Amino acid sequence: MNTMLQFLLEPLTYAFMQRGMVAAIMVGVVCALVGTYIVLRGMAFFGDALAHAILPGVAVGYLVSGGARTSLFWWALLTAVLTALGIGAVSKGAQVKQDTAIGIVFVGMFALGIALISTMQSYSIDLVHFLFGDVLGVSAGDLALTAAFGLLVIVLIVAFYKEFLVISFDPVLAATLRLPSNALSYLLLVLIAVAIVVSLQTVGVALMLAMLITPAATAYLLTRRLPAMMALAAVIGAASGVMGLYLSYYAGIASGPAIVLVCTALFLLAALFAPSRGWIWQQRRRAPA
Protein backbone atom coordinates (compact mmCIF):
# COMPACT_ATOMS: atom_id res chain seq x y z
CA MET A 1 0.00 0.00 0.00
CA ASN A 2 2.76 2.42 0.95
CA THR A 3 4.69 1.46 -2.17
CA MET A 4 1.70 2.18 -4.38
CA LEU A 5 1.07 5.50 -2.63
CA GLN A 6 4.71 6.45 -3.06
CA PHE A 7 4.52 5.44 -6.73
CA LEU A 8 1.58 7.79 -7.26
CA LEU A 9 2.82 10.71 -5.17
CA GLU A 10 6.51 10.84 -6.02
CA PRO A 11 6.10 12.50 -9.45
CA LEU A 12 3.72 15.05 -7.94
CA THR A 13 6.42 16.38 -5.63
CA TYR A 14 7.72 18.33 -8.64
CA ALA A 15 5.90 21.51 -9.62
CA PHE A 16 6.47 20.92 -13.33
CA MET A 17 4.74 17.51 -13.04
CA GLN A 18 1.78 19.09 -11.28
CA ARG A 19 1.40 21.68 -14.03
CA GLY A 20 1.90 18.98 -16.65
CA MET A 21 -0.86 16.83 -15.13
CA VAL A 22 -3.31 19.71 -15.11
CA ALA A 23 -2.46 20.62 -18.71
CA ALA A 24 -2.72 17.00 -19.88
CA ILE A 25 -6.15 16.59 -18.26
CA MET A 26 -7.49 19.81 -19.78
CA VAL A 27 -6.14 18.99 -23.23
CA GLY A 28 -7.44 15.43 -23.01
CA VAL A 29 -10.97 16.64 -22.25
CA VAL A 30 -11.07 19.43 -24.85
CA CYS A 31 -9.60 17.33 -27.66
CA ALA A 32 -11.90 14.41 -26.88
CA LEU A 33 -15.05 16.55 -27.01
CA VAL A 34 -14.08 18.17 -30.29
CA GLY A 35 -12.76 14.87 -31.59
CA THR A 36 -16.16 13.25 -31.15
CA TYR A 37 -17.52 15.38 -33.98
CA ILE A 38 -14.39 14.77 -36.05
CA VAL A 39 -14.88 11.00 -35.78
CA LEU A 40 -18.62 11.08 -36.43
CA ARG A 41 -18.31 13.45 -39.40
CA GLY A 42 -15.30 11.67 -40.90
CA MET A 43 -13.03 14.73 -40.59
CA ALA A 44 -9.82 13.01 -39.51
CA PHE A 45 -7.96 14.31 -42.57
CA PHE A 46 -9.06 17.83 -41.71
CA GLY A 47 -7.71 17.52 -38.17
CA ASP A 48 -4.38 16.17 -39.39
CA ALA A 49 -4.06 18.83 -42.07
CA LEU A 50 -4.93 21.66 -39.71
CA ALA A 51 -2.43 20.46 -37.11
CA HIS A 52 0.36 20.65 -39.69
CA ALA A 53 -0.93 23.81 -41.39
CA ILE A 54 -0.28 25.91 -38.27
CA LEU A 55 3.46 25.51 -38.83
CA PRO A 56 3.76 28.95 -40.52
CA GLY A 57 2.20 30.58 -37.46
CA VAL A 58 4.67 28.84 -35.17
CA ALA A 59 7.55 29.87 -37.43
CA VAL A 60 6.41 33.51 -37.66
CA GLY A 61 5.89 33.66 -33.90
CA TYR A 62 9.40 32.38 -33.39
CA LEU A 63 10.90 34.87 -35.86
CA VAL A 64 9.01 37.79 -34.32
CA SER A 65 9.59 37.03 -30.65
CA GLY A 66 12.70 34.86 -30.62
CA GLY A 67 10.83 31.86 -29.25
CA ALA A 68 8.57 33.35 -26.54
CA ARG A 69 5.91 30.74 -25.78
CA THR A 70 3.03 33.22 -25.55
CA SER A 71 3.84 34.76 -28.92
CA LEU A 72 4.04 31.34 -30.56
CA PHE A 73 0.65 30.44 -29.09
CA TRP A 74 -1.10 33.54 -30.45
CA TRP A 75 0.46 33.26 -33.90
CA ALA A 76 -0.41 29.56 -34.04
CA LEU A 77 -3.99 30.33 -32.98
CA LEU A 78 -4.38 33.03 -35.64
CA THR A 79 -2.98 30.72 -38.31
CA ALA A 80 -5.19 27.80 -37.24
CA VAL A 81 -8.39 29.85 -37.31
CA LEU A 82 -7.59 31.45 -40.67
CA THR A 83 -6.65 28.06 -42.14
CA ALA A 84 -9.87 26.44 -40.87
CA LEU A 85 -11.98 29.25 -42.33
CA GLY A 86 -9.92 29.16 -45.55
CA ILE A 87 -10.55 25.45 -46.02
CA GLY A 88 -14.28 25.98 -45.53
CA ALA A 89 -14.32 28.91 -47.95
CA VAL A 90 -12.34 27.08 -50.65
CA SER A 91 -14.50 23.96 -50.43
CA LYS A 92 -17.68 26.03 -50.87
CA GLY A 93 -16.55 28.92 -53.04
CA ALA A 94 -14.39 26.97 -55.48
CA GLN A 95 -16.94 24.16 -55.83
CA VAL A 96 -14.45 21.43 -54.96
CA LYS A 97 -14.81 18.62 -52.46
CA GLN A 98 -13.70 19.35 -48.92
CA ASP A 99 -10.88 16.80 -48.94
CA THR A 100 -9.51 18.45 -52.10
CA ALA A 101 -9.67 21.88 -50.46
CA ILE A 102 -8.00 20.48 -47.35
CA GLY A 103 -5.17 19.02 -49.42
CA ILE A 104 -4.58 22.27 -51.29
CA VAL A 105 -4.56 24.52 -48.22
CA PHE A 106 -2.65 22.00 -46.07
CA VAL A 107 0.20 21.56 -48.54
CA GLY A 108 0.46 25.28 -49.22
CA MET A 109 0.56 26.24 -45.55
CA PHE A 110 2.94 23.43 -44.63
CA ALA A 111 5.31 24.43 -47.44
CA LEU A 112 5.18 28.05 -46.24
CA GLY A 113 6.06 26.94 -42.72
CA ILE A 114 9.03 24.89 -43.93
CA ALA A 115 10.19 27.83 -46.06
CA LEU A 116 10.08 30.16 -43.06
CA ILE A 117 11.90 27.69 -40.83
CA SER A 118 14.59 27.23 -43.49
CA THR A 119 15.48 30.93 -43.14
CA MET A 120 16.47 30.47 -39.50
CA GLN A 121 20.12 30.10 -38.68
CA SER A 122 19.47 27.45 -36.04
CA TYR A 123 16.55 25.53 -34.63
CA SER A 124 15.63 26.53 -31.12
CA ILE A 125 14.64 23.90 -28.58
CA ASP A 126 11.43 25.88 -28.04
CA LEU A 127 10.44 25.42 -31.68
CA VAL A 128 11.22 21.72 -31.50
CA HIS A 129 9.01 21.45 -28.42
CA PHE A 130 6.09 22.89 -30.33
CA LEU A 131 6.65 20.29 -33.03
CA PHE A 132 6.92 17.32 -30.66
CA GLY A 133 5.36 18.55 -27.43
CA ASP A 134 6.74 19.65 -24.06
CA VAL A 135 4.00 19.21 -21.47
CA LEU A 136 6.55 19.22 -18.64
CA GLY A 137 7.64 22.69 -19.72
CA VAL A 138 4.17 24.18 -19.20
CA SER A 139 4.29 27.40 -17.20
CA ALA A 140 1.58 29.03 -15.11
CA GLY A 141 0.90 31.42 -18.00
CA ASP A 142 0.58 28.51 -20.43
CA LEU A 143 -1.89 26.86 -18.07
CA ALA A 144 -3.98 30.02 -17.93
CA LEU A 145 -4.17 30.22 -21.74
CA THR A 146 -5.01 26.53 -22.01
CA ALA A 147 -7.72 26.82 -19.36
CA ALA A 148 -9.26 29.94 -20.88
CA PHE A 149 -9.49 28.68 -24.45
CA GLY A 150 -10.29 25.12 -23.37
CA LEU A 151 -13.21 26.37 -21.29
CA LEU A 152 -14.37 28.49 -24.23
CA VAL A 153 -14.41 25.41 -26.49
CA ILE A 154 -16.32 23.36 -23.91
CA VAL A 155 -18.90 26.10 -23.33
CA LEU A 156 -19.56 26.51 -27.05
CA ILE A 157 -19.87 22.75 -27.59
CA VAL A 158 -22.41 22.53 -24.76
CA ALA A 159 -24.27 25.63 -25.94
CA PHE A 160 -24.57 24.40 -29.54
CA TYR A 161 -24.82 20.70 -28.80
CA LYS A 162 -28.23 20.21 -30.42
CA GLU A 163 -27.34 22.31 -33.46
CA PHE A 164 -24.07 20.44 -34.06
CA LEU A 165 -25.96 17.17 -33.62
CA VAL A 166 -28.54 18.08 -36.27
CA ILE A 167 -26.11 19.37 -38.90
CA SER A 168 -23.89 16.31 -38.36
CA PHE A 169 -26.58 13.64 -38.71
CA ASP A 170 -29.54 15.19 -40.54
CA PRO A 171 -28.80 18.09 -42.93
CA VAL A 172 -32.37 17.89 -44.26
CA LEU A 173 -33.79 18.47 -40.78
CA ALA A 174 -31.31 21.31 -40.31
CA ALA A 175 -32.65 22.98 -43.47
CA THR A 176 -36.24 22.37 -42.33
CA LEU A 177 -35.50 23.99 -38.97
CA ARG A 178 -33.75 26.84 -40.83
CA LEU A 179 -30.57 26.39 -38.87
CA PRO A 180 -27.60 28.47 -40.09
CA SER A 181 -25.74 25.34 -41.22
CA ASN A 182 -22.87 27.18 -42.90
CA ALA A 183 -22.22 29.38 -39.87
CA LEU A 184 -22.40 26.38 -37.54
CA SER A 185 -20.01 24.41 -39.75
CA TYR A 186 -17.53 27.30 -39.69
CA LEU A 187 -17.90 27.53 -35.91
CA LEU A 188 -17.10 23.82 -35.58
CA LEU A 189 -14.02 24.27 -37.77
CA VAL A 190 -12.85 27.13 -35.56
CA LEU A 191 -13.39 25.04 -32.41
CA ILE A 192 -11.25 22.29 -33.91
CA ALA A 193 -8.57 24.87 -34.69
CA VAL A 194 -8.62 26.22 -31.13
CA ALA A 195 -8.45 22.71 -29.66
CA ILE A 196 -5.41 21.95 -31.80
CA VAL A 197 -3.54 25.05 -30.71
CA VAL A 198 -4.44 24.44 -27.06
CA SER A 199 -2.86 20.99 -27.41
CA LEU A 200 0.34 22.18 -29.08
CA GLN A 201 2.58 22.19 -26.06
CA THR A 202 1.23 18.89 -24.74
CA VAL A 203 1.76 16.56 -27.70
CA GLY A 204 3.06 18.87 -30.43
CA VAL A 205 2.16 19.15 -34.09
CA ALA A 206 3.46 15.69 -35.02
CA LEU A 207 1.23 13.78 -32.58
CA MET A 208 -1.75 16.12 -32.48
CA LEU A 209 -4.13 13.91 -34.43
CA ALA A 210 -3.93 11.13 -31.85
CA MET A 211 -5.46 13.26 -29.09
CA LEU A 212 -8.24 14.42 -31.39
CA ILE A 213 -9.14 11.05 -32.85
CA THR A 214 -8.12 8.16 -30.59
CA PRO A 215 -10.13 8.90 -27.38
CA ALA A 216 -13.27 9.60 -29.44
CA ALA A 217 -12.73 6.48 -31.57
CA THR A 218 -12.25 4.41 -28.40
CA ALA A 219 -15.48 5.76 -26.91
CA TYR A 220 -17.26 5.08 -30.21
CA LEU A 221 -16.47 1.39 -29.81
CA LEU A 222 -17.87 1.32 -26.26
CA THR A 223 -21.14 3.23 -26.53
CA ARG A 224 -23.83 4.11 -29.07
CA ARG A 225 -25.22 7.32 -27.57
CA LEU A 226 -23.55 10.65 -28.37
CA PRO A 227 -23.70 12.19 -24.85
CA ALA A 228 -22.20 9.01 -23.37
CA MET A 229 -19.60 8.92 -26.16
CA MET A 230 -18.53 12.49 -25.45
CA ALA A 231 -18.32 11.91 -21.70
CA LEU A 232 -16.42 8.65 -22.09
CA ALA A 233 -14.04 10.17 -24.65
CA ALA A 234 -13.28 13.02 -22.22
CA VAL A 235 -12.49 10.51 -19.44
CA ILE A 236 -10.27 8.47 -21.77
CA GLY A 237 -8.45 11.59 -22.98
CA ALA A 238 -7.81 12.84 -19.45
CA ALA A 239 -6.78 9.39 -18.19
CA SER A 240 -4.40 8.97 -21.12
CA GLY A 241 -2.73 12.26 -20.23
CA VAL A 242 -2.25 11.28 -16.59
CA MET A 243 -1.09 7.72 -17.27
CA GLY A 244 1.16 8.95 -20.07
CA LEU A 245 2.94 11.32 -17.73
CA TYR A 246 3.49 8.55 -15.18
CA LEU A 247 4.88 6.38 -17.98
CA SER A 248 7.11 9.24 -19.09
CA TYR A 249 8.40 9.77 -15.54
CA TYR A 250 9.18 6.16 -14.70
CA ALA A 251 10.21 4.88 -18.14
CA GLY A 252 12.29 7.94 -19.01
CA ILE A 253 10.64 8.61 -22.38
CA ALA A 254 9.29 11.81 -23.93
CA SER A 255 5.98 12.90 -22.44
CA GLY A 256 4.08 13.57 -25.68
CA PRO A 257 4.72 10.14 -27.23
CA ALA A 258 4.04 8.48 -23.85
CA ILE A 259 0.57 10.05 -23.70
CA VAL A 260 -0.18 8.97 -27.27
CA LEU A 261 1.06 5.42 -26.62
CA VAL A 262 -1.27 5.07 -23.63
CA CYS A 263 -4.13 6.48 -25.69
CA THR A 264 -3.41 3.99 -28.47
CA ALA A 265 -3.18 1.07 -26.02
CA LEU A 266 -6.63 1.92 -24.64
CA PHE A 267 -8.02 1.98 -28.16
CA LEU A 268 -6.52 -1.43 -28.94
CA LEU A 269 -8.08 -2.88 -25.79
CA ALA A 270 -11.46 -1.49 -26.81
CA ALA A 271 -11.01 -2.76 -30.37
CA LEU A 272 -10.40 -6.24 -28.98
CA PHE A 273 -12.84 -6.48 -26.08
CA ALA A 274 -15.60 -3.89 -26.61
CA PRO A 275 -19.09 -5.45 -26.38
CA SER A 276 -20.76 -5.82 -29.80
CA ARG A 277 -18.03 -3.96 -31.70
CA GLY A 278 -14.87 -5.60 -30.37
CA TRP A 279 -12.92 -8.10 -32.50
CA ILE A 280 -13.22 -10.93 -29.96
CA TRP A 281 -16.96 -10.31 -29.60
CA GLN A 282 -17.36 -10.38 -33.38
CA GLN A 283 -15.46 -13.66 -33.60
CA ARG A 284 -17.66 -15.24 -30.95
CA ARG A 285 -20.79 -14.20 -32.84
CA ARG A 286 -19.47 -15.66 -36.09
CA ALA A 287 -18.39 -18.95 -34.50
CA PRO A 288 -20.76 -21.91 -35.09
CA ALA A 289 -23.06 -22.76 -32.20
Secondary structure, 3 states (H helix, E strand, C coil): CHHHHHHHHCHHHCHHHHHHHHHHHHHHHHHHHHHHHHHHHCCHHHHHHHHHHCHHHHHHHHHHHCCCHHHHHHHHHHHHHHHHHHHHHHHHHCCCCHHHHHHHHHHHHHHHHHHHHHCCCCCCHHHHHHHHCCHHHCCHHHHHHHHHHHHHHHHHHHHCHHHHHHHHHCHHHHHHCCCCHHHHHHHHHHHHHHHHHHCHHHHCCCCHHHHHHHHHHHHHHHCCCHHHHHHHHHHHHHHHHHHHHHHHHHHCCCHHHHHHHHHHHHHHHHHHHCCCCCHHHHHHHHCCC
